[in-house]
Amino acid sequence: MKQITLTVANLQETEKFGRDLGRYLLPNTIIGLNGPLGAGKTHLVKAIAEGLNIPNSASVTSPTFGLIHEYPSRLMIYHFDVYRLPNEEAFVDLGAYEYYEMGGVCLIEWADRVKNHLPEDRIEIHITPVDEQQRSIQVVASGTISETILERFAEKLNGSD
């Protein structure tokens, strides 16, 4: 397991973090996003999509009512919001396991609500508001693909890339 924690001062830094992370993602990357309402999960998803070269990042919206949005980019993006699901089985019924193996990137908001159905190889991002603008972001990677991504990304953050 690999882990990094950083503090971003504002939305612009959060967006830069997401764009930079998106550039390092590989096929079948699973990212769980957690944090309270208003923490910036959907903003981060939009920025990650930009890092994946989505043609129109304005199309990225919270799938709270649709549950899954799909976006073409360098890698197909599967954006889940499981906040309103009645239980974890409803997540499975959405076809989550099939999405995990479709060669794209799965971005799952409120991932802690379906933790029992997340693959072992994943990245978890925990966003904690420090104040109205500032956020603490903890990134934890477990599994070969995810640890490789985080290792390369951390090198970039440290200026080695």
C-alpha positions as CSV (number, residue, x, y, z in Angstrom):
1,M,0.0,0.0,0.0
2,K,1.3,3.5,-0.9
3,Q,-0.1,6.8,0.4
4,I,0.4,10.5,0.0
5,T,-1.3,13.4,1.7
6,L,-1.3,16.9,0.5
7,T,-3.1,20.2,1.2
8,V,-4.6,22.3,-1.6
9,A,-5.3,25.9,-1.0
10,N,-8.2,26.4,-3.3
11,L,-10.3,25.0,-6.1
12,Q,-7.7,25.8,-8.7
13,E,-5.1,23.7,-6.9
14,T,-7.6,20.9,-6.5
15,E,-8.2,21.0,-10.3
16,K,-4.5,21.0,-11.0
17,F,-4.1,18.0,-8.7
18,G,-6.9,16.2,-10.6
19,R,-5.6,17.0,-14.1
20,D,-2.1,15.9,-13.1
21,L,-3.4,12.6,-11.6
22,G,-5.6,12.0,-14.7
23,R,-2.5,12.0,-16.9
24,Y,-1.0,9.0,-15.1
25,L,-4.1,6.7,-15.1
26,L,-4.0,3.4,-16.8
27,P,-6.7,1.0,-18.2
28,N,-8.9,-0.5,-15.5
29,T,-8.0,2.0,-12.8
30,I,-10.6,2.2,-10.1
31,I,-10.7,5.4,-8.0
32,G,-13.0,5.7,-5.0
33,L,-13.7,9.3,-3.8
34,N,-14.8,10.1,-0.3
35,G,-15.6,13.2,1.6
36,P,-18.5,15.1,3.0
37,L,-21.1,16.9,0.9
38,G,-19.4,19.9,-0.7
39,A,-15.9,18.6,-0.3
40,G,-15.2,18.8,-4.0
41,K,-15.6,15.2,-5.3
42,T,-17.3,16.1,-8.5
43,H,-14.9,19.0,-9.2
44,L,-12.1,16.5,-8.7
45,V,-13.7,14.1,-11.1
46,K,-14.1,16.8,-13.7
47,A,-10.4,17.7,-13.3
48,I,-9.3,14.0,-13.6
49,A,-11.4,13.8,-16.8
50,E,-9.5,16.8,-18.2
51,G,-6.2,15.0,-17.4
52,L,-7.6,12.1,-19.4
53,N,-8.2,14.5,-22.3
54,I,-12.0,14.6,-22.3
55,P,-13.1,16.7,-25.2
56,N,-15.6,18.7,-23.2
57,S,-15.1,18.8,-19.4
58,A,-18.3,20.9,-19.0
59,S,-20.2,17.6,-19.8
60,V,-19.0,16.1,-16.5
61,T,-21.7,16.4,-13.9
62,S,-22.7,14.6,-10.8
63,P,-24.6,11.4,-11.7
64,T,-26.5,11.5,-8.5
65,F,-29.8,10.7,-10.2
66,G,-28.5,8.9,-13.3
67,L,-26.1,6.9,-11.1
68,I,-23.5,6.3,-13.9
69,H,-22.3,8.7,-16.6
70,E,-19.9,7.5,-19.3
71,Y,-17.5,9.9,-21.0
72,P,-15.1,9.2,-23.9
73,S,-11.6,10.3,-23.4
74,R,-8.0,8.9,-23.7
75,L,-9.5,6.1,-21.6
76,M,-13.3,5.7,-21.3
77,I,-14.5,7.2,-18.0
78,Y,-17.2,5.6,-15.9
79,H,-18.4,8.0,-13.3
80,F,-20.6,6.6,-10.5
81,D,-22.3,8.4,-7.7
82,V,-23.6,5.9,-5.1
83,Y,-24.9,8.4,-2.6
84,R,-28.6,7.6,-3.3
85,L,-28.3,3.8,-3.7
86,P,-30.4,1.9,-1.2
87,N,-27.7,-0.7,-0.5
88,E,-24.5,-2.2,-1.8
89,E,-26.3,-4.8,-3.9
90,A,-27.8,-2.0,-6.0
91,F,-24.2,-1.1,-6.9
92,V,-23.6,-4.6,-8.0
93,D,-26.8,-4.5,-10.0
94,L,-25.5,-1.5,-11.9
95,G,-22.9,-3.8,-13.4
96,A,-20.0,-2.4,-11.3
97,Y,-17.8,-5.6,-11.7
98,E,-18.2,-5.5,-15.5
99,Y,-17.2,-1.8,-15.6
100,Y,-14.1,-2.6,-13.6
101,E,-12.8,-4.7,-16.5
102,M,-13.8,-2.6,-19.5
103,G,-10.4,-1.0,-20.0
104,G,-11.4,2.5,-18.7
105,V,-11.3,4.5,-15.5
106,C,-14.0,4.0,-12.9
107,L,-14.5,7.1,-10.7
108,I,-16.8,6.3,-7.8
109,E,-18.2,9.1,-5.6
110,W,-19.1,8.0,-2.0
111,A,-17.1,4.8,-2.5
112,D,-17.1,4.1,1.3
113,R,-20.8,3.2,0.9
114,V,-19.8,0.2,-1.4
115,K,-16.4,-0.6,0.0
116,N,-17.2,-4.4,0.1
117,H,-17.6,-4.3,-3.7
118,L,-14.4,-2.4,-4.6
119,P,-11.6,-4.3,-6.1
120,E,-8.4,-4.8,-4.0
121,D,-6.4,-2.9,-6.7
122,R,-7.7,0.6,-6.3
123,I,-6.9,4.2,-5.4
124,E,-8.9,5.8,-2.7
125,I,-9.0,9.6,-2.4
126,H,-10.3,11.1,0.9
127,I,-11.1,14.9,0.7
128,T,-11.3,16.7,4.0
129,P,-12.3,20.4,4.1
130,V,-9.9,22.4,6.2
131,D,-11.9,25.6,5.6
132,E,-14.1,27.1,2.9
133,Q,-11.3,26.9,0.3
134,Q,-8.6,24.6,1.6
135,R,-8.7,20.8,1.4
136,S,-6.6,18.0,2.7
137,I,-6.4,15.2,0.2
138,Q,-5.2,11.8,1.2
139,V,-4.5,9.3,-1.7
140,V,-4.1,5.6,-0.8
141,A,-3.2,3.0,-3.4
142,S,-3.4,-0.7,-3.0
143,G,-2.6,-3.3,-5.7
144,T,0.0,-3.4,-8.5
145,I,-1.7,-1.0,-11.0
146,S,-2.7,1.6,-8.4
147,E,0.6,1.6,-6.5
148,T,2.4,2.1,-9.8
149,I,0.2,5.0,-10.7
150,L,0.6,6.6,-7.3
151,E,4.4,6.1,-7.3
152,R,4.8,7.8,-10.7
153,F,2.4,10.6,-9.7
154,A,4.3,11.2,-6.4
155,E,7.5,11.5,-8.4
156,K,5.9,14.2,-10.5
157,L,4.7,16.0,-7.3
158,N,8.2,15.9,-5.9
159,G,9.6,17.3,-9.2
160,S,11.4,14.2,-10.3
161,D,9.3,13.8,-13.5
